[in-house]
Structure formats: structure tokens, C-alpha cells
């Protein structure tokens, strides 16, 4: 009997399982719509203040202070953002954005490099007190920069690193959390892989750069996103060690723009600065979204 046989063509397809009951399909559809409605409502609630900030950055000062506040963008977009980027209130926002970008990238890259090397040494090298050193690193979680800020400031000042990028970055690049995460990941890699690399003549650093680092790509991406945002949002440490306005970060500058007492505040410029301050972290998260999610949930080694 060939495929062109009318009996074969007319035969109903075989069913591999039972069809879901109509009530079950209806219930599943209702729950799906309800979950989507709840998520959409949550997104709108979170997005509405951001939308108002964007609208405020595109209108004039009088439109903001005179109720009701507009809910649709105005015609001052280019003027307000140009004033914020190149004039600002105290320092141009472009300068503060560059300072924050250098600081955030330096902290994220420095933490990842130091943590990778520390975890590699702890897992693959044998030396006296290896476990003690690891737990000493882990105990530094109880000593964040806010707790040790006075002695850290004295050290930075002693090295002449005030009002410098090195002073902003170096005291914050040690990370016990990232070291612990890389250590746990390296411990899941089979020992046979290290043995095979040794047989092929690869030294420790060759094994590290050619095998371990590529295998840690998703973990590195996930940590980079988290650490970049951590560095971008720093406020207390930059406020303490920078006295030159040209070294202000965007978080510091945004705080200084708000009026105190009877000072005048140009709200369109402040709102434009707020929107500009959100753009780099959003770009980092969106551009590394897939690797970030894989680094958090992927269990394949």
C-alpha cells in the first residue's frame, strides 16, 4: 500500500495520548491571561515614574512647576539634554558620565581578574594553609568598605591617590563573593581535564587562560553585569576621596543638583541627568542579557 492510497490518506492520524479536557484548556488559558495581566501591570507601575522623569526632561521649567504636570513629551528635548551634557549645574554631565564609566568598568574588570586568579590558586595549587587563606578571604564579606572606610582613606591618601581614578577603583576591586563563586565553579570541572592538559604539555597559566577562562565565560558575564552596576551606583566612597568637581561621578553630581534651602533647581536639567544616568547600566544589561541569564541558571559544565 503506497502513500498515495486513498485509504491511507483518509485514515485519521494516530493519537499518542489523551486530549486535555475542555475545562482544563479553559482554566489554563485563564491563568495564562491572568499572569500576563499581572506582569503587564507590574511593568507599568515600575515604568511610570521613569516615563514621568523623561517627560519632565523634555518640557520647560514653568510647565513642571505649574500643575498639572504634563504626561506627554514636550519640545525641549534637545535643548535640555544639550544643557545637561555640556553645561550641567556644577560640572558637565558628560564628564561625570565618563568618570562613572571608567570607575564601573575598572571595578568590574578588576574584581573579576583578581577573583579568577584567587579561585584558580585555591583550587588547583597545594600550599600550606590553603583552606585558612580561603576562609580569611571569605570573612572579608563582614568588612565592607563602609566599615573600613577610615583606614582605607588613610591608605589611599598616603599613596597620593585622592582625586584620581586609581583611588576610585583600587580599594573596591577585591571581592570575596566572586572568588567564592569561581571557586565553586572550578571545583565542578573534572580533574581529568587538568590531567589531560598536563599530558599535552600545558603549564598552569596556559591551562588557566585556554581552558578555565573560556569555560567561565557565562559566569564572568553574569558577574560583570552585577559588578558594573555595583560600581556605577557607588556614592559614599567617591564622595569621600574626591574634592575636585572634575572627578565627580554621575551619582554624586545628581545628588548635588538637588536644591538645599532656598536654592533654585532647574528640574528639566535634573530629570535629563537622571535619564542619562540610567542609560549605561541599561545598555550593559540588555547587551549581556543572554550570557547573564545563562551564567545564573546554566548547570552544564
Residue, then its C-alpha position, 0 to 999 in steps of 0.5 A: x500500500x503506497x502513500x498515495x492510497x486513498x485509504x491511507x490518506x483518509x485514515x485519521x492520524x494516530x493519537x499518542x495520548x489523551x486530549x486535555x479536557x475542555x475545562x482544563x484548556x479553559x482554566x489554563x488559558x485563564x491563568x495564562x491571561x491572568x499572569x500576563x495581566x499581572x506582569x503587564x501591570x507590574x511593568x507599568x507601575x515600575x515604568x511610570x515614574x521613569x516615563x514621568x522623569x523623561x517627560x519632565x526632561x523634555x518640557x520647560x521649567x514653568x510647565x513642571x512647576x505649574x500643575x498639572x504636570x504634563x504626561x506627554x513629551x514636550x519640545x525641549x528635548x534637545x535643548x535640555x539634554x544639550x544643557x545637561x551634557x555640556x553645561x550641567x549645574x556644577x560640572x558637565x554631565x558628560x564628564x561625570x558620565x565618563x568618570x562613572x564609566x571608567x570607575x564601573x568598568x575598572x571595578x568590574x574588570x578588576x574584581x573579576x581578574x583578581x577573583x579568577x586568579x584567587x579561585x584558580x590558586x585555591x583550587x588547583x595549587x597545594x600550599x600550606x594553609x590553603x583552606x585558612x587563606x580561603x576562609x580569611x578571604x571569605x570573612x572579608x564579606x563582614x568588612x565592607x568598605x563602609x566599615x573600613x572606610x577610615x583606614x582605607x582613606x588613610x591608605x589611599x591618601x598616603x599613596x597620593x591617590x585622592x582625586x584620581x581614578x586609581x583611588x576610585x577603583x583600587x580599594x573596591x576591586x577585591x571581592x570575596x563573593x566572586x572568588x567564592x563563586x569561581x571557586x565553586x565553579x572550578x571545583x565542578x570541572x573534572x580533574x581529568x581535564x587538568x590531567x589531560x592538559x598536563x599530558x599535552x604539555x600545558x603549564x598552569x597559566x596556559x591551562x588557566x587562560x585556554x581552558x578555565x577562562x573560556x569555560x567561565x565565560x557565562x559566569x564572568x558575564x553574569x558577574x560583570x553585569x552585577x559588578x558594573x552596576x555595583x560600581x556605577x551606583x557607588x556614592x559614599x566612597x567617591x564622595x569621600x576621596x574626591x574634592x575636585x568637581x572634575x572627578x565627580x561621578x554621575x551619582x554624586x553630581x545628581x545628588x548635588x543638583x538637588x536644591x538645599x534651602x532656598x536654592x533654585x533647581x532647574x528640574x528639566x536639567x535634573x530629570x535629563x541627568x537622571x535619564x542619562x544616568x540610567x542609560x549605561x547600566x541599561x545598555x550593559x544589561x540588555x547587551x549581556x542579557x543572554x550570557x547573564x541569564x545563562x551564567x545564573x541558571x546554566x548547570x552544564x559544565 
